[in-house]
Amino acid sequence: MVWRTARMLDAALGGRVLTRSDFRVPRYATTDLAGRTVTETLSRGKHLLTRVDGGVTVHTHLRMDGSWRIQAAGSPARDHRIRLVLANDAWQATGKLLGVVEVLATRNEERVVGHLGPDPLGPDWDPDEAVRRLRASPERPVGEALLDQRNLAGVGNFFLAEMLFLRGVSPWRSVGQVKDLDALLELGRRLLDANKTRIDQVTTGDRAPGRQSWVYGQAGQPCRRCGTRIRRAEQGPTGEERVRFWCPACQR
């Protein structure tokens, strides 16, 4: 989703002069980028970096509920949930419920994304480095380790659940007990790549509602492989818990 959003923003804003910038967050309420050209928008893990001439970058993050929408220039932008509007003479990009909105010098981008591990959809993808980072904490549950953006960037809860199911790995198995991390990461990369241009996310090959995933969102339903009821539970440190979906028979 983030990869696709970056391409959408780049197509609408890249190479065009901004006629309007409206930052609806207190810290940047007076910031005005009108008159500057957007050079590109790219994704880094779950982060979006919109670069503007003059060495400025607009950094945004969708978190759980954020989204960007592209409309014709001059479209109404009155929704109280809007956090940022960037527009040129043809298009208007509207960011709603964005978890992060900040402006920084492009030379300082590493401050916000430098901690991230290799990105499976990025030019920096290095599976050996991702495995090295994961194996640095062999006792950690793999369901937690794969979502740690310091190990690898961009794997969300949906793809975590699906890749672990397809490899028959329980979210609670420790990293040190996962025999073939390379194959697990390659599967994850392929799933992300196959879905990067889609609005919906599909891992089963069936796009019918309710049949797009193997285990994610399927709690209480029979496993498509063995018929065992899919289970759901929370995992992670207190205050950072995330829901997990898995088949107790296929993922021992």
N, C-alpha and C positions, 0 to 999 in steps of 0.2 A: 504493500500500500504506500509506504513512504517513497520507495523508488519510483512508483508510478506518479505520485504527487509531484516529485521533483521534476520529472519530465514534463508534466502538465504545466507547471509554473514556468519552466524554461521556455516552452513553446510559446506561451502567452506574453512573457515579459522580456525574455532574452533578446538583446540587441536593440531594444526600444527605449526611448527616453520616458522617464516617469513624469506624468503630468500631475500626479497626486500621490501623497503618502499620508496616511492617517493612522497614527499609533494610538490605540485606545487603552494604553496602560500608563499609569502615572509617571513612571520614570522617563518615558520617551514621548510624553504628550506634546512637547514643543518641537520634536525632531521633524525636519522637513527635508525630504530627499528629492523633491520635485526639481526637474531640470537635469537630473543625473541619469546616465544610461545603465541599465541592468546588463551586466556582462554574461551571467549564467546563474542557474540554480542547480545545485547538486545535493545528493543525499549522502550522509555518512552514518551508517547504522540507522537509527531512528531520528536523526537530526537532519534538518534542512538548512542549507546555507545559500542565501541569495546574495550574490556579490554585485556591488554597484561600483561604477568608476569612482576614482578618488580614494581607493583603498578601503572601502567600507563594506561590511558584511552584515546582513540582517539574518540573525540566527533564530529559528523557530523550532518547536518540538510539539508534536500532536498530543503527547501523553495518551490517555485512554479515550478521550472524547473529542479531541480536536479534529478539524478538517479545513481544507482549502477548497474554494469554489471559484471557477472562472466564469465571468459573465461579460456581456458587452459593456464597453465603457459607458459610464453614466448611469448604470443600474442602481436602484435604491440600495442603501447600506444602513438601514435603520435598526437592525436587530441588536438588542443590548448584549448579545453574546459575542458579537464581533470584536476581535482584539486588534486586527490590523487590516488596512486596505492599501493595496499598491495598484496603481492604475496608469495606463498610457493612453494614447489617442484611440486605440482599438479595443483594448481589453482591461478588465478590472478583476484583480485577484482579491478575494475576501477570505480572511482567516478567522474562523469561528472557534471559540473555546480552546484556543491554543494554550498549551501548558507552559510554554516558554516563548517570550518575545524579547529580544534584546538586539542592540546595535553595537558592533565592535569593529575594531580595525581588522582588516583581512589578515594582516600579519600575525594577529593574535588568535586566529581560529583554533590553534592547538590548545588554547586554554579551555575550550568547551568540548573539543572532540579528541584531544590528544590522548586521553585515558582509554579510548576505545580499542578493543581488539580488532583483528582483521575482519573485514566486511565481506560476506559471501557473495554479494552483488557488486562489490567495488573492485577497482584496479589493484587494491592492496591485498586482495585475498591470498592468504598463505596458510594452507591447512596444517602444515607442520608447526607453525607458530601458534595456531589456535590449539592444537593438541598439547603443545608444550605448556601453554597457560593453563589449560584444563588439568593436566596431570600435576601441576604444582600444588594442588590440594586434593590428593587422591581419596581422602576420606569424605569429601563433600558429596551429597546426593547429586546425581547427574541432572535431575530436574531443576535444581537450583543453579548449578554451575553453567548450564547452557543458556540461561537467561541473564547471566552476569555479563553485561556489555563490555567488561574489561577483558573477558576471555574471547568473545567474538561478538561482533555487532550485528544487530538486526533480526535475530531470531526471537519472535514473539511467542506468546502462549499457545496460539493455534498450531504453529509449525512444530513447536516443542512436543506437544501431545502426539501429533501425527508421525513425526520421525521416530519417536521412541516406540510407538506402537508397531510401525512397519519393521523395526529392527528387533522387536520382541524384548525391549529393555524397560524395566520398571523405573518410574521416576525416582524411586527411593533407593535404587541401586547406587552404590558409591562409584565415583569416577574410576577409582582403581580397579573395580570389578568389571568394568566395561571392556570387553576383549578387543573390540575393533572400533576405536574412536574415529579412525580415518574414514571407515565406511559409513559410520553414523553422520559425520559431518558432510561427506560427499552427498549422501541422501538429502540432508537438509538443504544444501546448496542447490540441488536439482529441483527440489520442491519450491524453494523461493524463486528460482529462475523461471520455472514454469508458470508461476502465478504473478509475476511482477507487473504484467500489463493488464491484469484482470481486476474488475471491480469486486467480484466475489472471489472466494478462495476455495479451491477444489483440490482434493488429494485422492479421491476415489475414482475419478474419471466420470462420475455421475453428477450432473449439475442440477438435478431435481432438488427442490427444497427438502431439507432434512436428510439428504443422502450425499452431501458434498464432503463429509468428513468421516473418518473411521471411528474415532473416539471423542474428539472435541465436541462439547455440547450434547453428547449422546448419553449422559448419565441416566441409568435405569433402563436403557434400551439394550436389546440383545446384541452382542458382538457380531459383526458381519462375517467373521471367520468361524467362531466356535459356539456362538449362542449364549455365552456367559454374559450376565448383566454388566454393563459398563459402570464403573465406579467413579465417584467424584470426592475429592478431599482437598483441604488446603495444605500447602507446603511452604516453608520459608521461615525466617526469623520473625519473632513477634513484631507486629506492625508492618511487616513487608510480605505477608502471606499472599500467595497466588494460588488460584484453583488449579487442580490437576485432574485430568481425565485419563483413565487407563482400564485395560481389561486384565483382571487378576489371573486369568488362565493363560492368555497369550503373552503377558508381560510379567513373568515370575520374578 
